[in-house]
Amino acid sequence: AVAAGMTPIATGSDAGGSVRIPAAACGVYGFKPTFGLVPDDGRPNAFGRETQHTTKGPITRTVEDAAVLLSVLAGPHSADPNAVPVDIDYRSALESPIDDYRIAYSPDLDVFPVTEAVETVVDDAVDALAAAGATVETVDVDHGYTMAELSEAAMAPYATGVIESATLLEEAHGIDLRDHPEEVSDSLLAMLDVGAEYGPADIARSGIVRTDMYDAVQDVLADYDLLVTPTLSRADVGLYEPLETDAWEWPLTWPFNWTGHPVASAPAGLTDRGHPVGLQLVGRRFADDDVLAASAVLERERSWDHLYE
């Protein structure tokens, strides 16, 4: 709707990339703020597992529109036990230069199967940040896991989170999804079955992997102001076509829901076949203004207005 001009701004709920994935696929700007910056009451369970990696954020055509919307959305709220009182001038960040920024570039977060078509477009966008004065260096994130190990660690909390959400629906509204199979998608019913296979030990192991990923990203951001990556590993995914890759291998988004860092997906350009490609810009926790500053520079260096013509 934003890309088509049906609305100038929209909001999304990003638990694994649901702000950044559509933004990348449609050639618009999506921003997942630092966890706790935008309040969410999370009722009826404000302490649920899903709440711990879900963040509301803007989807817009321009970085400025996202900054304006963030200035409205962000701020502490008494109903959210995770909300933090951080004062950030989002709009002023748009004018900040990045010539003193050190930017780490990971083409694939060490293990994601990024296609050559995507990497070519992302490389060009990263060059634009360097042309604006930033120091850009290619890095390894060094989380120490294979793609299969990361995927398995992600599945346990996700699948059990679906069960948690279904339980809350039943507790709050008396609706048991399993009693309405004709109205519930097969994929959701299957996920309820998958979630039932995981136990406390699986969740504990997932938490260890999540912690290692957090530490790895923190180590990178100890030496750099930003970490940039592709948003999606491939751009040629049709609406009703098979994904042709494992679902966890497609978006490079969900590790940053684990870590809680602020992340934007900005339009990086188009592949030779005309598919939009997104560039993820990851900042230090509560340095959302750094992400906006670099995003605004990229927008000035490589304007994406033509995508909407």
TORKE-140975 format. One record per residue: residue in three letters; x, y, z of N, C-alpha, C, CB in turn. Coordinates in steps of 0.001 Angstrom, whole numbers, plus 500000, padded with zeros to 6 digits. Glycine has a CB too. Layout:
! TORKE-140975
alaXYZXYZXYZXYZ
...
This chain:
! TORKE-140975
ala500824498799500000500000500000500000500863501258500000499065500002501208
val501969501243500765502865502403500803503554502575499453503918502248501929
ala504068501496498888504750501573497597503804502039496498505349500217497232
ala502544501625496568501561501986495546500995503382495747500434500984495539
gly501334504038496851500830505373497113499438505402497693500849506158495875
met498931504256498162497601504213498754497585504888500119497121502771498875
thr498736504901500788498882505586502069500329506043502181498478504658503275
pro500586507199502803501969507682502892502794506957503941501977509151503191
ile502136506444504969502844505766506049502028504566506511503115506733507230
ala502725503615507119502059502463507718502895502009508901501862501303506682
thr502297501209509752503046500615510853503003499101510716502475501063512228
gly504005498467511261504059497019511248504519496505512588504975496520510143
ser504373495212512789504821494550514010505895493553513610503632493846514766
asp507127493797514034508287493054513555508752492064514611509429494011513180
ala508375490775514423508805489724515342509937488892514761507637488827515693
gly510163489025513447511237488296512799511630488956511487510829486852512560
gly510962490082511207511241490806509974510017491359509288511954489928509038
ser508868491348509939507610491690509274507437493169508978506475491235510106
val508371494005509402508464495376508907509474495434507765508868496354510048
arg510624494811507964511733494940507014511584494066505773513021494600507698
ile510993492888505910510848491998504749509944492615503678510280490639505189
pro508717493048504007507893493667502963508483494971502449506498493921503487
ala509179495707503321509819496943502866510853496639501789510479497681504046
ala511674495620502028512696495250501047512071494748499755513624494185501622
ala511042493920499869510425493316498692509675494332497841509483492215499113
cys509216495417498468508404496407497755509164497693497443507177496737498565
gly510426497777497857511217498955497551510849500173498367511087499276496122
val510486499968499644510201501086500539511095500974501774508692501111500943
tyr510920501920502690511782502002503868511052501441505082512223503463504128
gly511699500532505789511123499964507007512096500090508157510739498497506798
phe511600500365509337512474500603510495511971499830511710512552502115510819
lys512837498971512245512559498283513506513365498983514599512918496745513421
pro512716499715515488513456500431516531514099499475517540512528501399517260
thr514973500020518349515518499264519470514374498708520312516454500151520333
phe514512497455520745513483496858521595513276497716522839513868495411521992
gly512018498054523126511680498855524285511468500320523985512733498721525296
leu511816500745522760511685502160522425510240502535522105512583502503521244
val509546501649521389508128501853521078507315500948521994507818501554519561
pro506476501515522848505769500696523843504717499790523221505114501588524872
asp504489498672523907503484497691523485502959497047524758504084496607522480
asp501675497180525029501168496663526308501177495140526362499755497170526553
gly501165494477525200501314493030525167500237492247525886502602492673525734
arg499087492834526108498044492137526846497419491010526019496968493121527281
pro497011489916526613496841489727528061498090489252528797495751488749528301
asn499209489023528098500430488576528767501570489509528383500772487101528394
ala501841490491529222502878491478528932504278490902529039502747492650529862
phe504404489673529543505717489058529726505886487822528842505923488683531193
gly505109487745527765505161486585526886506464486488526115504015486623525927
arg506779485278525673508016485053524925508016485828523615508210483562524649
glu506871485888522961506773486616521699507071488093521896505387486438521086
thr506643488639523036506851490053523320508326490406523368506190490428524629
gln509166489466523752510578489742523966511355490027522686511201488594524671
his510791489704521539511517490016520303510620490665519249512138488749519734
thr509530491265519692508608491925518773508631493427519003507179491377518944
thr508716494195517914508788495647518002507925496270516916510247496133517884
lys507134497261517285506360498025516307507290499021515607505163498766516994
gly507022499271514318507858500215513592507186500731512338509167499577513237
pro507744501790511738507137502421510560507576501799509239507468503883510547
ile506691501861508262506984501552506866506591502787506064506214500252506366
thr507547503360505337507321504632504647508065504646503314507774505823505531
arg507802505687502541508570505869501308509882506591501585507748506650500273
thr509892507490502548511078508302502814511567508085504238510780509787502577
val512852508358504442513426508255505781512818509319506692514966508399505730
glu512572510501506156511993511565506972510621511168507502511889512858506163
asp509797510555506673508479510125507143508611509116508280507669509516505987
ala509602508233508181509822507263509256510246507963510538510880506232508844
ala511103508976510414511553509722511589510388510450512256512647510725511200
val509517511030511445508345511722511993507445510737512728507554512432510871
leu507200509587512122506331508599512754506962508051514031506029507456511782
leu508279507845514022508954507375515229508827508373516366510420507106514942
ser508882509656516041508765510670517088507401510627517758509014512055516512
val506406510083517050505066509924517621504953508603518383503997509990516513
leu505521507546517828505356506212518403506198505989519651505703505172517378
ala507416506500519665508384506144520701508120506881522009509793506440520222
gly508519506244523100508388506850524421507854505853525424507481508068524364
pro508165506053526687507742505093527716506236505095527922508433505400529032
his505724503962528391504304503835528703504180502932529917503489503268527486
ser503341503330530837503233502598532101502722501173531920502321503341533046
ala502033500894530815501487499552530600502520498575530054500313499621529654
asp503673499088529624504696498230529029505879498099529983505160498792527661
pro506090496926530579507201496749531515508563496785530840507045495447532247
asn508590496712529503509861496746528778510186498120528198509839495730527669
ala509276499079528320509484500396527726510584501155528460508181501204527744
val511374501899527693512500502641528266512379504121527916513849502073527756
pro512750505001528845512672506449528600513943506972527938512424507200529914
val514007506874526628515168507349525876514744508538525020515773506211524989
asp515493509628525120515159510851524390516030510939523140515353512110525289
ile515436510735521975516158510787520709515459511780519789516241509377520049
asp516232512687519202515686513633518236515804513001516848516434515020518302
tyr514769512305516448514831511522515219514989512402513980513586510670515087
arg514280513504513920514318514338512719515660515044512565513194515365512756
ser516261515455513676517568516114513585518635515170513054517987516651514949
ala518459513873513312519445512890512851519553512863511335519085511504513364
leu518503513286510644518491513203509189519526514113508547517121513545508666
glu519964515140509267520936516086508721522359515767509144520588517488509148
ser522545514717509918523874514398510433524739513769509341523769513451511641
pro525987514235509193526896513601508238527388512265508787528092514527507924
ile527918511443507918528437510145508360529918509997508017527634509003507721
asp530601511133507772531995511029507348532924510544508452532471512359506848
asp532430510525509694533241509960510774532739508579511207533247510905511969
tyr531793508010510453531238506701510807532164505584510320529821506527510204
arg532271504560511145532906503311510737531793502287510547533975502820511797
ile531712501722509350530624500813509001531189499439508671529806501363507811
ala530662498421509341531034497030509077530048496448508074531054496187510395
tyr530570495814507053529723495211506020529870493699506057530086495755504616
ser528760493015506335528722491554506267527819491164505105528215490924507616
pro528367490630504035527539490287502871526519489186503125528418489873501744
asp526728488368504188525837487220504385525689486792505844526338486060503585
leu526082487632506799526081487235508213526776485889508400524639487165508753
asp527782485655507580528655484479507621528042483217507020529040484203509031
val526713483057507046526138481758506664524914481824505754525770481017507889
phe524284482973505585523057483030504789523384482914503295522286484346505072
pro522561482165502531522847481919501110522407483082500219522157480638500653
val523109484192500288522755485389499529523110485184498054523482486642500101
thr522165485485497173522403485300495741523328486386495203521074485304494969
glu523951486070494085524859487035493457524111488296493036525554486405492241
ala522866488133492572522081489287492137521852490260493279520743488836491563
val521547489733494464521338490587495635522653491217496074520719489782496794
glu523695490421496135524981490939496618525504492058495723526014489810496695
thr525291491949494427525747492986493501525086494323493804525459492575492058
val523774494304494037523041495538494331523455496096495689521520495286494300
val523593495228496680523972495669498018525387496245498013523872494504499017
asp526300495611497293527666496142497185527649497577496679528518495265496251
asp526808497841495705526723499179495124526195500186496144525824499164493880
ala525206499781496939524668500670497967525701500944499052523405500066498586
val526457499926499415527515500107500413528575501063499887528154498752500787
asp528883500983498596529829501923497990529330503360498114530061501572496512
ala528014503545498050527450504888498189527702505450499582525947504868497897
leu527631504606500602527929505054501964529399505440502086527578503956502989
ala530262504679501437531686505017501444531933506323500701532513503886500815
ala531220506530499593531380507761498825530947508982499624530584507682497532
ala530040508772500577529577509868501432530546510157502572528204509543501998
gly531627509397502653532659509685503641532849508656504720532370510944504269
ala531953507670504807532086506656505851533238505708505523530769505866506015
thr533856505183506565534858504135506405534145502791506448535965504225507512
val534212502040505370533493500772505261534497499629505165532543500773504030
glu534302498618505985535168497442505972534311496181506003536153497463507172
thr534681495189505225533993493900505237534445493100506451534263493110503926
val533485492508507165533800491816508417533129490447508462533361492661509627
asp533626489604509350532926488396509770532220488700511086533911487181509918
val531034488148511257530292488378512499530713487387513582528780488272512247
asp531221486231513178531819485268514114530860484806515215533043485876514749
his529628484452514824528701483900515814528968482424516078527263484089515349
gly529650481751515145530096480386515386529112479283515059530465480261516769
tyr528030479588514332527007478581514044526819478391512545525680478975514689
thr526381477190512173525979476940510795524564477473510581526055475424510461
met524169477553509313522812477980509007521798477024509612522609478080507498
ala522067475733509544521145474738510097521000474900511602521624473324509768
glu522086475181512284522031475355513741521255476613514118523449475420514326
leu521449477678513358520689478899513625519202478681513368521210480055512762
ser518880477991512276517474477743511939516782476925513019517366477022510594
glu517441475899513506516859475061514553516663475865515831517749473837514826
ala517626476702516160517503477521517367516378478535517238518816478238517658
ala516120479005516026515041479966515812513676479302515859515222480672514482
met513598478059515386512310477379515296511692477114516660512466476081514553
ala512508476744517638511959476376518948511156477508519587513083475965519881
pro511701478716519739510895479777520354509760480251519462511773480949520707
tyr509970480185518132508903480622517237507699479689517320509414480694515796
ala507954478397517216506856477428517221506145477399518567507376476035516880
thr506906477452519653506264477478520970505586478817521219507289477196522075
gly506079479867520566505405481158520664504039481130520010506250482240520035
val503907480353518930502601480186518288501636479496519246502732479373516974
ile502123478480519946501283477808520945500898478784522052502017476582521543
glu501850479602522471501559480593523513500465481552523060502829481377523881
ser500569482024521807499556482942521286498193482267521194499973483467519912
ala498181481000520773496920480264520693496313480074522077497134478904520020
thr497164479850523065496686479692524444496083480990524960497831479241525366
leu496740482106524660496216483402525085494874483693524424497215484516524760
leu494747483306523155493475483494522456492368482702523133493601483076520985
glu492695481490523541491696480660524212491360481222525590492197479214524339
glu492376481663526327492144482191527669491347483489527637493467482417528379
ala491669484359526681491034485676526639489670485664525963491931486648525931
his489498484780524969488273484834524169487550483497524057488594485330522799
gly488089482460524676487426481164524643487460480484523293486024481318525066
ile488432480835522453488522480256521110489696479284521061488682481369520029
asp489399478030520782490432477016520587490594476808519084490066475666521319
leu491756477181518556491971477113517111491761475715516558493362477585516773
arg492081474702517345491947473328516858490478472929516682492637472360517822
asp489581473671517296488157473384517137487593473995515857487384473901518340
his488417474760515130487941475438513920488903475188512756487787476960514173
pro489168473929512425490164473628511383489792474182510014490354472138511277
glu488489474332509761488074474834508456488334476333508320486598474540508227
glu488553477029509427488786478469509402490239478838509693487885479148510401
val491063477844509958492465478079510296493336477458509209492816477489511702
ser494378478168508803495236477670507729495944476383508141496265478731507335
asp496235475566507143496954474315507404498332474589507996497090473494506113
ser498970475677507550500314475983508044500289476335509524500927477134507245
leu499237477038509969499141477381511386498868476137512227498038478426511613
leu497973475290511749497702474047512476498957473182512553496558473265511801
ala499726473154511460500970472379511462501965472955512457501588472347510059
met502009474290512563502940474920513494502575474608514940502967476430513276
leu501284474482515221500868474082516566501383472683516889499333474130516697
asp501361471806515891501889470453516097503403470480516287501524469546514910
val504085471296515485505546471395515601505931471955516965506127472284514476
gly505222472984517405505538473598518689505412472641519849504654474772518922
ala504473471707519733504264470740520817505432469778520965502988469955520577
glu506283469703519949507423468789519996508605469361520771507860468442518594
tyr508581470658521047509703471292521743509430471379523239509970472694521172
gly510492471246524014510382471325525464511322472358526047510657469979526081
pro511397472445527377512249473439528046513713473361527634512150473270529535
ala514227472161527402515636472029527008515892472694525660516040470548526947
asp514932472572524742515081473202523427515081474724523550513955472747522480
ile514204475235524403514146476677524615515443477167525252512937477048525498
ala515978476396526185517234476776526833518378476818525827517567475799527968
arg518450475801524964519511475782523949519357476956522983519492474449523171
ser518111477264522629517861478405521756518343479698522406516370478504521418
gly518120479826523704518570481016524414520076481169524409518078480986525824
ile520789480057524435522252480105524380522708480611523011522858478707524669
val522088480087521943522438480534520595522097482011520430521704479688519529
arg520954482401520946520546483810520874521564484693521588519140484006521492
thr522031484271522735523023485042523479524325485149522701523278484409524846
asp524740484051522082525966484079521285525836485031520098526311482671520791
met524663485063519477524449485990518374524494487433518879523102485703517678
tyr523867487675520015523906489014520611525347489443520870523095489049521924
asp526125488553521468527517488877521777528314489157520507528167487736522564
ala528058488377519454528786488562518198528484489922517575528434487447517213
val527206490313517590526833491617517038527403492739517900525297491747516934
gln527336492568519211527907493569520102529404493726519878527633493201521549
asp530095492625519627531535492693519367531825493517518115532121491279519218
val531005493328517074531187494118515855530936495593516138530248493622514738
leu529853495878516852529471497269517095530320497938518169528020497338517489
ala531197497187518811532168497807519712533225498564518916532832496746520607
asp533437498138517664534457498761516818533871499581515680535362497706516252
tyr532573499419515430531937500103514308530648500775514773531649499114513153
asp530264501827514047529011502521514365527800501769513829529031503937513796
leu527977501101512700526876500384512060527377499067511489526232501241510950
leu526459498115511402526663496870510669525636496848509547526530495603511607
val526072496616508314525124496570507200525171495200506540525432497678506166
thr523989494741506107523830493438505461522702493541504435523532492313506515
pro522568492567503550521330492490502768520140492246503706521424491361501693
thr518965492679503295517763492373504070517280490957503777516650493389503762
leu517282490588502502516830489266502070517929488599501255515521489367501242
ser517998487284501335519048486562500617518768486463499125519209485175501195
arg517509486612498736517152486591497318515994487544497087516785485155496850
ala515907488067495862514894489072495551513818488562494612515541490278494952
asp514032487410493994513123486928492951512081485970493501513906486248491846
val511399486380494559510391485529495187509004486020494788510550485522496737
gly508257485177494083506914485541493664505904485365494783506503484722492469
leu504786486062494673503778486050495728503227484651495973502645486994495378
tyr502985483898494916502385482570495055503335481462494594501084482499494262
glu504606481783494464505576480794494004506292480155495189506594481439493052
pro506796478932495013507573478302496083508795479142496429508005476884495673
leu509138479180497705510252480001498163511587479476497646510271480061499682
glu511687478176497413512889477522496897514095477696497812513215478060495529
thr513855477955499062514913477982500069514256477808501418515744479307500010
asp515009477378502418514452477248503756513950478607504230515502476676504740
ala512806478619504899512201479889505300513125480734506161510918479634506044
trp513946480100506991514858480857507850516050481401507079515345479985508992
glu516342480825505904517504481243505125517209482437504231517999480096504286
trp515943482761504049515576483842503134515804485221503754514118483700502716
pro515274485513504943515483486843505516516682486875506470514225487298506251
leu517527487894506329518620488107507279518150489048508383519878488681506565
thr516883488982508698516255489941509608516144489440511038514893490293509106
trp515745488168511199515352487677512519516482487631513542514776486319512383
pro517760487491513161518783487549514212518759488850515008520147487368513601
phe518304489936514393518302491220515085517044491424515931518430492346514079
asn516040490564515734514957490497516719515464489812517974513725489747516148
trp516320488830517801516976488201518949517778489217519748517887487063518487
thr518524490080519050519483490954519730518876492263520205520633491248518818
gly517762492689519603517097493908520033517660495184519458517143493993521483
his518622495095518528519229496300517962518268497027517015520519495940517220
pro518459498337516830517668499062515833518151498708514432517757500590516066
val517210498461513531517557498036512171516592498668511176517528496487512047
ala517151499211510106516330499687508997516569498816507784516633501162508673
ser515564498707506938515755498183505589515494499334504635514808496953505290
ala516542499738503922516435500840502969516560500297501551517520501917503240
pro515853500888500591515992500437499206517433500593498723515039501221498288
ala518027499492498274519407499517497793519476499649496279520139498261498233
gly518402499289495600518381499321494151517593498151493605519793499313493594
leu517733497913492317517006496847491633517987495862491007516066497430490557
thr517588494593490962518376493604490235518205493834488735517955492156490626
asp518969493108487940518850493230486485517454492870486000519877492343485798
arg516744492065486782515378491671486412514327492624486988515096490247486891
gly514777493677487674513857494681488183513275494414489547512772494837487250
his513856493474490300513352493178491638514014494083492674513593491699491989
pro513233494682493584513820495531494628514705494732495586512715496234495414
val515760495373496051516682494786497021516802495745498198518085494498496380
gly516788495198499409516908496021500609518285495908501239515850495632501617
leu518736497005501837519972497037502621519605497220504082520929498175502138
gln520027496297504933519815496446506373520929497292506980519750495063507064
leu520535498246507810521482499062508558521203498838510036521370500585508173
val522160498255510732522005497865512128522838498800512989522423496381512351
gly522209499393514008522926500304514889523093499745516284522215501621514959
arg523872500445517082523991500087518487522643500285519170525091500928519183
arg522404499535520211521135499651520929520944501081521423521083498658522114
phe519776501623521129519372502979521479520140504049520712519552503194522952
ala520841503647519662521448504608518738520649504598517436522960504267518472
asp519341504653517570518453504648516411518735505844515504516986504658516861
asp519211506944516088519513508126515292520664507874514323519846509296516200
asp521620507017514696522703506674513769522166505940512545523759505813514474
val521217505047512775520615504304511661519868505257510736519658503206512187
leu519129506186511317518395507161510509519348508067509742517473508001511392
ala520443508479510381521410509359509717521999508690508483522533509753510686
ala522436507444508635523018506727507499521969506448506429523653505413507966
ser520745506156506855519663505918505895519389507171505073518383505472506623
ala519380508319505737519118509577505039520227509896504045518970510723506043
val521469509599504420522590509808503498522444508903502279523940509541504206
leu522105507643502502521903506722501386520793507216500475521578505316501898
glu519723507725501061518608508233500263519045509424499414517436508633501172
arg519904510285499968520393511428499194521373510983498105521068512449500123
glu522219510022498435523219509553497474522596508725496357524282508733498185
arg521636507897496709520998506988495748519480507071495915521499505515495948
ser518918508189495488517480508414495664516673507257495082517058509738495005
trp515635506872495820514778505774495340513383506260494937514651504699496421
asp513228507576494744511928508102494324511440507484493018512004509606494174
his512395507156492136512007506642490819511284505303490906513230506501489937
leu511429504606492040510757503317492191509241503467492222511231502625493458
tyr508754504663492521507314504870492685506678505529491462507052505718493915
glu507461505760490428506925506436489244506185505457488334508054507123488466
